[in-house]
Amino acid sequence: MRAEFPGFRLGGVLATSFTGTLTERRGDPVERIPTPRRLADWLAVNGLAVESCTPAQLENARELREAIHAAATAAANQEDLPASAVRIINDFSVQGRAAAVLTPEGEREWRLNPASRVEDALGVIAADAISIIAGERDGRLALCASPTCRAAFFDTSQSRTRKWCEMNTCGNRQKKARFNASHGKKGAGARAGADTA
């Protein structure tokens, strides 16, 4: 990975990991795929390597990312799916030319052929989004409890009560903020008590 770009947030679910290429959506947004090359890097890390990526393909990828995020957010909130998001996801899904293959470990893996394009990789991501939004997989869509993040994630925890998209980032940041707020109040109270003594 190139050091000048923010690192990728990688998860176990392709579609929601893809929406995580834009983080802090309600704060100071962090674009993790700012260039075509960076999108190609993200695809390669996720087993969808392509030869190259153009600026137009990057824009298409961002359009799909936002459609998945909108649909996943609606599903997590148990609201109607936005018609435009559904259309975009479906359009990308049917455009892709990738094959599902079975690994020796008994898992499904997507295979792109050597001449695959970004559109083929985006088709795989769209198909993954369809499977989680349609409820075909064991888990539930949820939104990060961080007020600045609000990333969609797929909760496969046993209790299905996970609150953070990533514990190492949003979860730790929120716990640290609560700790500092509670210790700051106690510290201020102790100083006030010392001043009146």
Order of alpha helices (4+ residues) and beta strands (2+ residues): alpha-beta-beta-alpha-alpha-alpha-beta-beta-alpha-beta-beta-alpha
